[in-house]
Amino acid sequence: MAATATSTLQIATARSCMSSPRKLVKAGAAVLGTSSKQLSWSKLASSSSVSSVQPLQRSFMKSSVRSCKVATKAMAESGDTKPAPGLPIDLRGKRAFIAGVADDNGYGWAIAKSLAAAGAEILVGTWVPALNIFESSLRRGKFDESRVLPDGSLMEITKVYPLDAVYDKMEDVPEDVKTNKRYAGSTNWTVQEVAESVKQDFGSIDILVHSLANGPEVTKPLLETSRNGYLAALSASSYSYISLLKHFLPIMNQGGSSISLTYIASERIIPGYGGGMSSAKAALESDTRVST
C-alpha cells in the first residue's frame, strides 16, 4: 500500500502486498470536519500556525510493490520560537495520540514520525499483547534507525499506553480475555480508561490518529465469512474509531483534528481482502463523514 501527501505532511510507505498490475491499492485519510476524499490540515491550521496547507492526494499503484521504505518530509527546528523559513507545517506545542502503533513498519509509526518531525509531542496506544515487545524494542534501541527524523534527531515517544480498542470499558471485556496471560500485568487498557489516563497525565490532546484494523477471517471470501468474523472486523476496524472519538473528543483542544485511514477495497473488489474488511473500510469512511 502507499500513501503520499503533498508538501504539508508527507508519508510514503510501501508494502509487498500486491502482485497483479490490475490490482489497485489506496491508502487514504480523513480529517474530522472535512471531506473523506482528501486529507486537509485546515483544522490544524486554525491553531497550529500552519504556513502552507495543501490536501492529501491519494496515490494509486498499478504495479507490484517490493520496497518497505518509509519517508517523512515534514520538519521543524527544535530551538526556534518562530516557524523555520519554508516550514510547511508547525506543530510545536501540539500533542498527538496515535492509536495502533506496535512496531516501526506500519502507517501509525510513519504518521507519528511526520508529526514528530513537525514538532508535535507523541503519545501512542499499543495493542496489549504486543506492548511488552514494543516497549522492550524501544528501550533496547531496536527502532533507533527508524526513529531518525530529517534533522538527525530521534523521534521521542513521550508515553506508550496499553490499548485494546475493541472494548469501550472494562465491563465489556469477556472473562477469558481478562484472564488471558497476554493481558497479565496491564491495566487501564480499554478505550474509556486510556482516554481518562491521557487526561490525567496530560490534560488534553490536539490530534487523534486511528490506525487500527483487524479481521480474523480476512482471508475468507465474503460468502464464507461467519457472522462473528464479519462483526469482529467492523468492531475492530470501524467502530473503534467511533469509540475513540466519543472518549477523546472531550479532551481535544479547540481546532484539533482526527484522522482515519482507509483502503481502496472500500470501493473496489480486492481478492484476498475478505472477512468483512472491505465493508469495515467502507463503514469507516462513512463514519468519518458523518462525524464531521
Sine and cosine of phi, psi and omega as CSV:
sin_phi,cos_phi,sin_psi,cos_psi,sin_omega,cos_omega
0.00,0.00,0.40,-0.92,0.00,-1.00
-0.61,-0.79,0.64,-0.77,0.09,-1.00
-0.75,-0.66,0.74,-0.67,-0.02,-1.00
-0.73,-0.68,0.79,-0.62,0.07,-1.00
-0.95,-0.30,0.31,-0.95,0.05,-1.00
-0.99,0.13,-0.38,-0.92,-0.20,-0.98
-0.91,0.42,-0.31,0.95,-0.02,-1.00
-0.90,0.43,-0.80,0.60,-0.02,-1.00
-0.48,-0.88,0.87,-0.49,-0.10,-0.99
-0.91,-0.41,0.80,-0.60,0.06,-1.00
-0.74,-0.67,0.89,-0.46,0.02,-1.00
-0.86,-0.52,0.88,-0.47,0.01,-1.00
-0.74,-0.67,0.40,-0.91,0.02,-1.00
-0.65,-0.76,0.58,-0.81,0.02,-1.00
-0.73,-0.68,0.63,-0.77,0.01,-1.00
-1.00,0.08,0.91,0.41,-0.12,-0.99
-0.90,-0.43,-0.20,0.98,-0.05,-1.00
-0.87,-0.49,0.66,-0.75,-0.03,-1.00
-0.88,-0.48,-0.29,0.96,-0.04,-1.00
-0.97,-0.23,0.72,-0.69,0.02,-1.00
-0.92,0.40,-0.22,0.98,-0.01,-1.00
-1.00,0.07,-0.21,0.98,-0.04,-1.00
-1.00,0.03,0.73,-0.69,-0.01,-1.00
-0.96,-0.27,0.62,-0.78,0.03,-1.00
-0.86,-0.51,0.68,-0.73,0.02,-1.00
-0.71,-0.70,0.70,-0.72,0.16,-0.99
-0.82,-0.58,0.94,-0.33,-0.05,-1.00
-0.91,-0.42,0.07,-1.00,0.05,-1.00
-0.52,-0.85,0.51,-0.86,0.02,-1.00
-0.78,-0.62,0.60,-0.80,-0.01,-1.00
-0.93,-0.37,0.69,-0.72,0.03,-1.00
-0.81,0.59,0.84,-0.54,0.03,-1.00
0.99,-0.14,0.07,1.00,0.01,-1.00
-0.72,-0.70,0.11,-0.99,0.04,-1.00
-0.94,0.33,0.57,-0.82,0.03,-1.00
-0.98,0.22,-0.05,1.00,0.02,-1.00
-0.98,0.20,-0.24,0.97,0.03,-1.00
-0.43,-0.90,0.41,-0.91,0.04,-1.00
-0.99,-0.10,0.91,-0.40,0.01,-1.00
-0.93,-0.37,0.67,-0.74,0.02,-1.00
-0.99,-0.15,0.38,0.92,-0.03,-1.00
-0.89,0.46,-0.54,0.84,0.04,-1.00
-0.89,0.46,-0.63,0.78,0.01,-1.00
-0.96,0.29,-0.51,0.86,-0.08,-1.00
-0.87,0.50,-0.54,0.84,-0.07,-1.00
-0.91,0.41,-0.35,0.94,-0.06,-1.00
-0.69,-0.73,0.19,0.98,-0.11,-0.99
-0.82,-0.57,0.17,0.98,-0.01,-1.00
0.80,0.60,0.73,0.68,0.00,-1.00
-0.97,0.24,0.83,-0.56,-0.06,-1.00
-1.00,0.05,-0.35,0.94,0.00,-1.00
-0.52,-0.86,0.87,-0.49,-0.04,-1.00
-0.88,-0.47,0.86,-0.51,0.04,-1.00
-0.72,-0.69,0.47,-0.88,-0.06,-1.00
-0.97,0.26,0.41,-0.91,0.11,-0.99
-0.98,0.22,0.83,-0.56,0.03,-1.00
-1.00,-0.08,0.78,-0.63,0.03,-1.00
-0.95,0.32,0.64,-0.77,-0.03,-1.00
-0.94,-0.33,0.78,-0.63,0.02,-1.00
-0.94,-0.33,0.73,-0.68,-0.02,-1.00
-0.90,-0.44,0.76,-0.65,-0.04,-1.00
-0.94,-0.35,0.08,1.00,0.00,-1.00
-0.78,-0.62,0.17,-0.99,-0.04,-1.00
-0.89,0.45,0.57,-0.82,0.02,-1.00
-0.95,-0.31,0.78,-0.63,-0.03,-1.00
-0.88,-0.47,-0.39,0.92,-0.11,-0.99
-1.00,0.08,0.41,-0.91,0.10,-1.00
-0.80,-0.60,0.55,0.83,-0.06,-1.00
-0.99,0.12,0.62,-0.78,0.06,-1.00
-0.88,-0.47,0.77,-0.64,0.01,-1.00
-0.81,-0.59,0.66,-0.75,0.08,-1.00
-0.80,-0.60,0.61,-0.79,-0.08,-1.00
-0.78,-0.63,0.02,1.00,0.09,-1.00
-0.99,0.15,0.73,-0.69,-0.10,-1.00
-0.72,-0.70,0.43,-0.90,0.11,-0.99
-0.52,-0.85,0.70,-0.72,0.10,-0.99
-0.98,0.22,0.67,-0.74,-0.13,-0.99
-0.99,0.12,-0.44,0.90,-0.15,-0.99
-0.99,-0.11,-0.28,0.96,-0.09,-1.00
-0.99,0.13,0.42,-0.91,0.08,-1.00
-1.00,-0.08,-0.23,0.97,0.03,-1.00
-0.90,-0.44,0.46,-0.89,0.04,-1.00
-0.84,0.54,0.65,-0.76,0.03,-1.00
-0.91,0.41,0.51,-0.86,0.01,-1.00
-0.82,0.58,0.77,-0.64,0.04,-1.00
0.98,0.18,0.02,1.00,-0.01,-1.00
-0.90,0.43,0.86,-0.52,-0.08,-1.00
-0.95,0.30,-0.48,0.88,-0.01,-1.00
-0.43,-0.90,0.68,-0.74,-0.05,-1.00
-0.84,-0.54,0.94,-0.35,-0.04,-1.00
-0.92,-0.39,0.33,0.94,0.05,-1.00
-0.89,0.46,0.71,-0.71,-0.05,-1.00
1.00,0.02,-0.06,1.00,0.02,-1.00
-0.98,-0.20,0.44,-0.90,-0.04,-1.00
-0.81,-0.58,0.75,-0.66,-0.04,-1.00
-0.89,-0.47,0.66,-0.75,0.13,-0.99
-0.92,-0.40,0.88,-0.48,-0.01,-1.00
-0.95,-0.32,0.92,-0.40,0.00,-1.00
-1.00,-0.03,0.88,-0.48,0.05,-1.00
0.92,-0.38,0.65,0.76,0.07,-1.00
-0.91,-0.42,0.89,-0.45,-0.01,-1.00
-0.74,-0.67,-0.03,1.00,0.05,-1.00
-0.31,-0.95,-0.18,-0.98,-0.03,-1.00
-0.96,-0.30,0.38,0.93,-0.05,-1.00
-0.94,-0.33,-0.34,0.94,-0.15,-0.99
-1.00,0.02,0.05,-1.00,0.05,-1.00
-0.90,0.45,-0.59,0.80,-0.01,-1.00
-0.85,0.53,-0.69,0.73,0.02,-1.00
-0.90,0.43,-0.70,0.71,-0.01,-1.00
-0.89,0.45,-0.65,0.76,0.04,-1.00
-0.91,0.41,-0.68,0.74,0.04,-1.00
-0.85,0.53,-0.67,0.74,0.00,-1.00
-0.89,0.45,-0.69,0.72,-0.01,-1.00
-0.92,0.40,-0.64,0.77,0.05,-1.00
-0.92,0.40,-0.65,0.76,0.03,-1.00
-0.91,0.42,-0.65,0.76,0.02,-1.00
-0.89,0.46,-0.49,0.87,0.03,-1.00
-1.00,0.09,-0.03,1.00,0.10,-0.99
0.95,-0.30,-0.01,1.00,-0.05,-1.00
-0.97,0.25,0.51,-0.86,0.14,-0.99
-0.99,0.15,0.68,-0.73,-0.14,-0.99
-0.94,-0.35,0.82,-0.58,0.19,-0.98
-0.87,-0.49,0.61,-0.80,0.01,-1.00
-0.76,-0.65,0.47,-0.89,0.12,-0.99
-0.93,-0.37,0.82,-0.57,-0.08,-1.00
-0.89,-0.46,0.71,-0.70,0.02,-1.00
-0.80,0.61,0.75,-0.66,-0.16,-0.99
-0.79,0.61,-0.75,0.66,-0.02,-1.00
-0.88,0.47,-0.34,0.94,0.00,-1.00
-0.99,-0.14,-0.04,1.00,-0.14,-0.99
-0.88,0.48,-0.76,0.65,-0.08,-1.00
-0.88,0.47,-0.68,0.73,0.00,-1.00
-0.91,0.42,-0.67,0.74,-0.02,-1.00
-0.90,0.44,-0.75,0.66,-0.02,-1.00
-0.91,0.41,-0.61,0.79,0.04,-1.00
-0.90,0.43,-0.66,0.75,0.01,-1.00
-0.90,0.43,-0.61,0.79,0.05,-1.00
-0.89,0.45,-0.73,0.68,-0.03,-1.00
-0.90,0.44,-0.62,0.78,-0.06,-1.00
-0.99,0.15,-0.05,1.00,0.04,-1.00
0.99,0.15,0.24,0.97,-0.03,-1.00
-0.89,0.45,-0.49,0.87,-0.04,-1.00
-0.99,-0.15,0.11,0.99,-0.12,-0.99
-0.84,0.53,-0.66,0.75,0.00,-1.00
-0.89,0.45,-0.62,0.78,0.01,-1.00
-0.97,0.25,-0.30,0.95,-0.03,-1.00
-0.99,0.10,-0.15,0.99,-0.08,-1.00
-0.92,0.40,0.81,-0.59,0.02,-1.00
-1.00,-0.08,0.22,-0.97,-0.05,-1.00
-0.83,0.55,-0.46,0.89,0.00,-1.00
-1.00,0.04,0.07,1.00,0.04,-1.00
1.00,-0.07,-0.23,0.97,0.03,-1.00
-0.98,0.19,0.16,-0.99,0.02,-1.00
-0.98,-0.20,0.65,-0.76,0.09,-1.00
-0.88,0.48,0.76,-0.65,0.05,-1.00
-0.97,-0.24,0.78,-0.63,0.11,-0.99
-0.98,-0.19,0.94,-0.35,-0.12,-0.99
-0.89,0.46,-0.66,0.75,0.02,-1.00
-0.40,-0.92,0.60,-0.80,0.07,-1.00
-0.94,-0.33,0.82,-0.58,0.00,-1.00
-0.95,-0.31,0.71,-0.71,0.15,-0.99
-0.92,0.39,0.68,-0.74,-0.07,-1.00
-0.50,-0.86,0.75,-0.66,0.23,-0.97
-0.79,-0.61,0.99,-0.16,-0.13,-0.99
-0.97,0.26,0.04,1.00,0.09,-1.00
-0.97,0.25,-0.34,0.94,-0.07,-1.00
-0.88,-0.47,0.81,-0.59,-0.01,-1.00
-0.97,0.25,-0.68,0.73,-0.02,-1.00
-0.57,-0.82,0.26,-0.96,-0.11,-0.99
-0.88,0.47,-0.49,0.87,0.01,-1.00
-0.90,0.43,-0.34,0.94,-0.01,-1.00
-0.99,0.11,-0.23,0.97,-0.13,-0.99
-0.99,0.15,0.82,-0.57,0.04,-1.00
-0.90,0.44,0.44,-0.90,-0.05,-1.00
-0.88,0.47,-0.59,0.81,-0.03,-1.00
-0.93,0.37,-0.43,0.90,0.08,-1.00
-0.98,0.20,-0.67,0.74,0.01,-1.00
-0.85,0.53,-0.60,0.80,-0.07,-1.00
-1.00,-0.08,0.00,1.00,0.01,-1.00
-0.91,0.42,0.72,-0.69,-0.07,-1.00
-0.90,0.44,-0.38,0.92,0.02,-1.00
-0.94,0.33,-0.30,0.95,0.03,-1.00
-0.98,-0.21,-0.05,1.00,-0.03,-1.00
-0.90,0.44,0.69,-0.73,0.04,-1.00
1.00,0.03,-0.17,0.99,0.01,-1.00
-0.96,-0.29,0.63,-0.78,0.02,-1.00
-0.73,-0.69,0.28,-0.96,0.08,-1.00
0.82,0.58,0.78,0.62,-0.08,-1.00
-0.92,-0.40,0.03,1.00,0.13,-0.99
-0.97,0.23,0.27,-0.96,-0.07,-1.00
-0.85,0.53,-0.72,0.69,0.00,-1.00
-0.86,0.50,-0.70,0.72,-0.04,-1.00
-0.93,0.37,-0.61,0.79,0.02,-1.00
-0.91,0.41,-0.69,0.72,0.02,-1.00
-0.87,0.49,-0.66,0.75,0.03,-1.00
-0.91,0.42,-0.62,0.79,0.02,-1.00
-0.92,0.40,-0.67,0.75,0.03,-1.00
-0.90,0.45,-0.66,0.75,0.04,-1.00
-0.88,0.47,-0.69,0.73,0.00,-1.00
-0.92,0.40,-0.62,0.78,-0.06,-1.00
-0.98,0.18,-0.63,0.78,-0.16,-0.99
-0.78,-0.62,-0.24,0.97,0.03,-1.00
1.00,0.01,-0.75,0.66,-0.08,-1.00
-0.35,-0.94,0.19,-0.98,0.11,-0.99
-0.73,-0.68,0.21,-0.98,0.03,-1.00
-0.89,-0.46,-0.43,0.91,-0.08,-1.00
-0.70,-0.71,0.74,-0.68,0.07,-1.00
-0.85,-0.52,0.83,-0.56,-0.01,-1.00
-0.90,-0.44,0.83,-0.56,0.07,-1.00
-0.99,-0.16,0.96,-0.28,0.00,-1.00
-0.82,-0.57,0.84,0.54,-0.11,-0.99
-0.81,-0.59,0.64,-0.77,0.12,-0.99
-0.25,-0.97,0.65,-0.76,0.08,-1.00
-0.33,-0.94,0.74,-0.68,0.07,-1.00
-0.70,-0.71,0.96,-0.29,-0.07,-1.00
-0.88,0.47,-0.35,0.94,0.00,-1.00
-0.87,-0.50,0.56,0.83,-0.11,-0.99
-0.86,0.50,-0.44,0.90,-0.03,-1.00
-0.99,0.12,-0.13,0.99,-0.03,-1.00
-1.00,0.02,0.64,-0.77,0.14,-0.99
-0.87,0.50,0.38,-0.92,-0.10,-1.00
-0.82,0.57,-0.69,0.72,-0.07,-1.00
-0.96,0.27,-0.13,0.99,0.09,-1.00
-0.97,-0.23,0.03,1.00,-0.03,-1.00
-0.99,0.15,0.72,-0.69,0.03,-1.00
-0.97,0.23,0.31,-0.95,0.05,-1.00
-0.87,0.50,-0.69,0.72,0.00,-1.00
-0.89,0.45,-0.66,0.75,0.01,-1.00
-0.91,0.42,-0.65,0.76,0.01,-1.00
-0.90,0.43,-0.75,0.67,-0.02,-1.00
-0.93,0.38,-0.54,0.84,0.04,-1.00
-0.90,0.43,-0.62,0.78,0.03,-1.00
-0.90,0.44,-0.69,0.72,0.02,-1.00
-0.92,0.39,-0.62,0.79,-0.01,-1.00
-0.90,0.44,-0.76,0.65,-0.08,-1.00
-0.97,0.23,-0.54,0.84,-0.16,-0.99
-0.98,-0.19,-0.37,0.93,-0.06,-1.00
-0.85,-0.52,-0.85,0.52,-0.05,-1.00
-0.89,0.45,-0.44,0.90,0.03,-1.00
-0.85,0.53,-0.54,0.84,0.05,-1.00
-0.92,0.38,-0.69,0.73,0.03,-1.00
-0.87,0.48,-0.69,0.72,-0.01,-1.00
-0.89,0.45,-0.69,0.73,0.03,-1.00
-0.88,0.48,-0.70,0.72,0.03,-1.00
-0.87,0.49,-0.73,0.69,-0.05,-1.00
-0.83,0.55,-0.64,0.76,-0.10,-0.99
-1.00,-0.05,-0.40,0.92,-0.03,-1.00
-0.99,-0.12,-0.39,0.92,0.01,-1.00
-0.84,0.55,-0.62,0.78,0.02,-1.00
-0.88,0.47,-0.35,0.94,0.01,-1.00
-0.93,-0.36,0.25,0.97,0.02,-1.00
-1.00,-0.03,0.74,-0.67,-0.01,-1.00
-0.93,0.36,0.38,-0.93,0.05,-1.00
-0.83,0.56,0.73,-0.68,-0.01,-1.00
1.00,0.08,0.10,1.00,-0.01,-1.00
-0.95,0.32,0.20,-0.98,-0.04,-1.00
-0.73,-0.68,0.46,-0.89,0.10,-1.00
-0.80,-0.59,0.70,-0.71,-0.09,-1.00
-0.84,-0.55,0.70,-0.71,0.13,-0.99
-0.83,-0.56,0.44,-0.90,-0.04,-1.00
-0.93,-0.37,0.68,-0.73,-0.02,-1.00
-0.85,-0.53,-0.09,-1.00,-0.08,-1.00
-0.51,-0.86,0.54,-0.84,-0.13,-0.99
-0.90,0.43,-0.25,0.97,0.06,-1.00
-0.90,0.44,-0.24,0.97,0.08,-1.00
-0.93,0.37,-0.35,0.94,-0.06,-1.00
-0.87,-0.49,-0.41,0.91,-0.08,-1.00
-0.77,-0.64,0.33,-0.94,0.03,-1.00
-0.98,0.18,0.87,-0.48,0.04,-1.00
-0.89,-0.45,0.96,-0.27,0.00,-1.00
-0.82,0.57,0.68,-0.73,0.02,-1.00
1.00,0.00,-0.13,0.99,0.01,-1.00
-0.94,-0.35,0.97,0.22,-0.11,-0.99
-0.89,-0.46,-0.56,-0.83,0.04,-1.00
0.91,0.42,0.33,0.94,-0.03,-1.00
1.00,0.00,0.00,1.00,-0.05,-1.00
-0.93,0.37,-0.59,0.81,0.04,-1.00
-0.90,0.44,-0.63,0.78,0.05,-1.00
-0.92,0.40,-0.61,0.79,0.01,-1.00
-0.90,0.44,-0.65,0.76,0.02,-1.00
-0.94,0.35,-0.61,0.79,0.07,-1.00
-0.90,0.44,-0.66,0.75,0.03,-1.00
-0.90,0.43,-0.64,0.77,0.00,-1.00
-0.88,0.47,-0.68,0.73,0.04,-1.00
-0.88,0.47,-0.71,0.70,0.01,-1.00
-0.89,0.45,-0.70,0.71,-0.01,-1.00
-0.88,0.47,-0.59,0.80,0.01,-1.00
-0.92,0.40,-0.65,0.76,0.05,-1.00
-0.91,0.41,-0.72,0.70,-0.07,-1.00
-0.91,0.42,-0.53,0.85,-0.09,-1.00
-0.98,0.18,-0.02,1.00,-0.02,-1.00
-0.95,0.30,0.00,0.00,0.00,0.00
